[in-house]
Amino acid sequence: MTVDDRQDDDFLAGVATLRTCDVSPRHAHRLRRRCHALLQTQQPRARRSDEMEEWTAFRRLIVPTLGGAWCLAYLMEIVRLVAAVHGSP
C-alpha cells in the first residue's frame, strides 16, 4: 500500500462517516407544488412574426454564402502566395 492509497483510504473513511441530508417530505412537496404552479402559469411563446422568419431565411442563405466566399478568397490568396514563393508566373 502506497502513501497515496493510505491517504485515499483515510479520506474515504471520513466521507463514509458523514450523514446524508435531505429535505423533509413536507418541504419537497411544497417545492414541487410551487414548480408545477410556475410551469402552468407561464405564457406560451409568441408566434414568430413574418419579419423574424424572413430574417431567419436571410441568415440561413446569406451567412453561409459570405462565409464560403471568405474561405474561397483566403484559399486563392494562399495559392497565389505559394505560386509566388515557388516562382510560378
N, C-alpha and C positions, 0 to 999 in steps of 0.2 A: 504494500500500500504506500503510495507516494504522499508527499505533503499536501498536494492539491486534492487528492482523494479524501484525506482526513478533514481538510477544510470544507469540502463539499458535504461530507457526512455530517459535520457539526452544523453546517448551515441548514441542511435538510432536516436534521433532527429539531432544530429550532423552529423551522417552518411547520413541522408536524405538530408542535405543541400549541400553535395558535388556534384559537377557537374561530369557528365560522360565524359570520354575522349576516343576517338577512333582515329585510324589512318585515314588519308584522303583517299578518294577513289583512288586518283592517286597513293599514296604510297602503298595501298593494292594491286592495280593492278600490280605495279612494283614488289612487293614481290612475288605475285602469279606467275608472268611470270618467275622470277628467279628460283623459286622452280620447276616449270614444266621443265625448261631447264635443271636443275641439275638432275632431275629424268630421263629425256630422255637420258642424256649423260652417265649415269652410266653403267659400263660394267656388263654383266650378270655374275653370279657366275661361276667360272670354275668348270667343272665336276670333281667329286671326282676321284682320282686315285684309281687303284686297291689296292695299298698298304694301302690307307686310309680306304677302305671298309673292307680289311682284319683286320685292327686294330680295327675297329668298331665291327666286328664279334667277335674278341677276347675279347673285353671289355664286350660285351653282354653275353658271355658264362663264361669266367674265373672269372671276378669280382664278380658276384653273387655266384659262386661256392666257392670262397675264403671266402666271407662274411658268407655264410652258414656254412662252416667248422669252422670258428672262433666262430660263435654262438654256434655250437654244442659242441666244446671244452669247451667253457665257461659254458654251461649248465651242462656238465659232471663234471666239477670241482665243481660247486655248489652242485650237488647231492652227490659227494664224501665228501665234507666238511660237509654237513648236516648229512650224514651217520656217519661220524666220531664224530660229536657232540652228536648224539643220541646213540652212542655205538654199531652200527651195524658193523659186520665184513666186 
